[in-house]
């Protein structure tokens, strides 16, 4: 099971998500959706993100083993990562750039992700060592 906080995805309907067996467990006032994605639906979810996410946004989805990122640039190109110590700096740079934030705010990407209330408990259970380093 994966978790994802879906934003920048106005082109993705709730019906498309539920048709892929993705559970919408919450919505924010701004329209972001909190999702639980079964492992067997993750490829369909990735395809929706690649095709329909708004340029200039990214989406992450995580399970107990990995944190995945898909960035979509203004020219519609995408770049994908699995968060690791080796990829963290590049992910940090992209998060800061797309969010217009200083890089020091996102330097520890594990901590940055854990600040989302939807992820907090899961991150502290599965990635505490990386958050507190």
WODABEL-V540476 format. One record per residue. N is the residue number from 1. RES is the residue in one letter. OMEGA is omega in degrees with one decimal (none if undefined). Layout:
# WODABEL-V540476
N,RES,OMEGA / N,RES,OMEGA
This chain:
# WODABEL-V540476
1,X,178.0 / 2,X,170.2 / 3,X,174.8 / 4,X,174.8 / 5,X,-170.2 / 6,X,175.0 / 7,X,-177.6 / 8,X,-174.6 / 9,X,-179.8 / 10,X,-179.1 / 11,X,178.8 / 12,X,-177.2 / 13,X,173.8 / 14,X,-179.0 / 15,X,177.3 / 16,X,179.9 / 17,X,-177.5 / 18,X,176.2 / 19,X,177.0 / 20,X,179.5 / 21,X,177.3 / 22,X,-176.6 / 23,X,174.7 / 24,X,-174.4 / 25,X,177.5 / 26,X,176.4 / 27,X,176.7 / 28,X,177.1 / 29,X,-178.9 / 30,X,177.5 / 31,X,175.4 / 32,X,-177.5 / 33,X,177.5 / 34,X,-169.7 / 35,X,166.0 / 36,X,-172.4 / 37,X,176.2 / 38,X,-178.9 / 39,X,-178.3 / 40,X,179.2 / 41,X,-171.6 / 42,X,179.1 / 43,X,176.0 / 44,X,178.4 / 45,X,178.3 / 46,X,178.9 / 47,X,176.2 / 48,X,180.0 / 49,X,-179.1 / 50,X,-174.5 / 51,X,-165.5 / 52,X,177.7 / 53,X,179.8 / 54,X,175.6 / 55,X,-178.2 / 56,X,178.3 / 57,X,169.8 / 58,X,174.5 / 59,X,172.9 / 60,X,172.8 / 61,X,-171.1 / 62,X,169.8 / 63,X,-175.7 / 64,X,-177.9 / 65,X,-172.3 / 66,X,171.7 / 67,X,-176.5 / 68,X,177.1 / 69,X,168.4 / 70,X,177.2 / 71,X,176.7 / 72,X,-174.5 / 73,X,-177.0 / 74,X,178.8 / 75,X,-179.8 / 76,X,173.0 / 77,X,175.5 / 78,X,175.1 / 79,X,-174.5 / 80,X,-178.6 / 81,X,161.4 / 82,X,-177.2 / 83,X,176.9 / 84,X,175.3 / 85,X,-179.1 / 86,X,-177.8 / 87,X,-172.0 / 88,X,-178.0 / 89,X,-179.9 / 90,X,176.2 / 91,X,176.9 / 92,X,-178.9 / 93,X,-179.3 / 94,X,177.2 / 95,X,-179.4 / 96,X,-178.7 / 97,X,-176.7 / 98,X,179.6 / 99,X,-176.7 / 100,X,-179.9 / 101,X,175.4 / 102,X,-177.7 / 103,X,-179.2 / 104,X,177.9 / 105,X,-175.8 / 106,X,-172.8 / 107,X,173.7 / 108,X,-174.5 / 109,X,177.7 / 110,X,178.3 / 111,X,179.5 / 112,X,179.4 / 113,X,-177.4 / 114,X,178.7 / 115,X,174.0 / 116,X,-175.0 / 117,X,178.2 / 118,X,-177.9 / 119,X,-165.6 / 120,X,-176.2 / 121,X,178.7 / 122,X,-179.4 / 123,X,-180.0 / 124,X,177.6 / 125,X,-170.6 / 126,X,-173.7 / 127,X,-175.1 / 128,X,-178.4 / 129,X,-179.2 / 130,X,178.0 / 131,X,-172.6 / 132,X,-177.9 / 133,X,none
